[in-house]
Amino acid sequence: MDIHLHNTKTRKKELLVPVTPGRVGMYVCGPTVYDRAHIGNARPVIVFDVLFRLLRHVYGPVNVRYVRNFTDVDDKIIARAEESGREIGQITSETTQWYLEDMAAVGALEPTDMPRATEWIAAMVEMIEGLISGGHAYEAEGHVLFRVRSYEAYGALSGRSVDDMIAGARVEVAPYKEDPMDFVLWKPAKAGEPGWASPWGKGRPGWHIECSAMAHGILGESFDIHGGGNDLMFPHHENEIAQSCCAHPDGQFARIWMHNEMLQVEGKKMSKSLGNFFTVRDLLDQGVPGEVIRFVFLGTHYRKPMDWTEKKRGEAEAVLRKWRVMVVGVTPGEVPRAVLAALADDLNTPGVVAEMHRLAGEGDAAGLLAAGRLMGVLTDELAGWETVSTVDLSGYARQLAALREAAMQSKDFSAVDAFKSALTEAGVEVKMSKQGVDLEAKPGFDAAKLEALI
């Protein structure tokens, strides 16, 4: 079937025509591994996981190659090592594993390739040498810089000219630059910092060259799709295009560029200062199922800003509980045409969700399950959380109510507090009001912890 995707570079929706007929290559910029992934980091993962699933469905799993890198050498990583007194390798190994676990928890399949920047230093050095010999880069005081004005099409992705970019642009001012817009391909390593031997002395690569070298090494001079958040469009993706096209002028680099919009929390930009900054692991530890997180994300088109709200979380959880009851013991049918049509139209996930509601309303459990699994929900891997609500807690509710009534007379609420604490520790949400006591088992509920209470 035909798949149409919005190409940031051309500002229009285009038919996906693979460079190699019947096979698709996709590169998505991955994380810099120095800390837990925050909730915004999960958006591109889920967006391009849905695309990966669609491509596998259409072309067959063996014909889709999805590359997502790990940046495991970076100023932030070095700073974290200095702050913590830990080895850089320990930090990157630990946080890489965290990332994989957290993304698996929200239903993301592992890409076919997950290269680490430190494994590709030699390829980066080779690419930089080629750029220098071609007149596109120059050495200055131990640095190697890309000569931006040597690439006439610079700015085509973000739609700005080089001169327009200089004012207020995120560029490093340095006396050794020929032009303010020139960017670093290689930098000298300071004392105590990690470094690799190169023709320009011991140092390490700039950020942008990493993705160009890895994409070329795995996918070739021309490939089909390059994705990431729209915060990477400039300078990262703009620089990737420039250096890759200059290093390999016979290639096209990526044909289609896709960018997801950013995420907000309760209508505000996520930030630590506003107290609305949290990681994927924070949500999981608070009992929010990964499947619910994913379903909330799917409700907003990837090219629109997304707002994470408690209301959406609650609605998503309620819908998924109902749907999971519907599909118990059901064998998935064919993916409905309307579902495929929506996904093939620039990943219209809200359209798919609407179609899933229609299927559920008509009682088509087989179609609902097929659609859900294509979207990465209603899967066996994410199951289990929805069953906790069936736990009978009425006996505990009656006992807590009796303890509260006695405490109202004695004015000693210590027994009430202890009982509530035990319930909470076991994963039970306690709600007490004039109308009575309401208990609800949450994800992570552990019945064994309640055995001593009654």
PyMOL commands that set and color helices and strands:
alter all, ss='L'
color gray80, all
select helices_A, chain A and resi 39-59+61-63+75-84+88-105+117-133+148-150+162-166+207-219+230-247+272-274+280-285+290-298+310-326+337-344+349-361+365-375+385-390+394-410+414-425+447-450
alter helices_A, ss='H'
color red, helices_A
select strands_A, chain A and resi 4-7+12-15+24-28+64-68+137-140+143-146+183-188+203-205+222-229+253-260+263-265+268-269+306-308+428-433+436-441
alter strands_A, ss='S'
color yellow, strands_A
deselect
rebuild
show_as cartoon
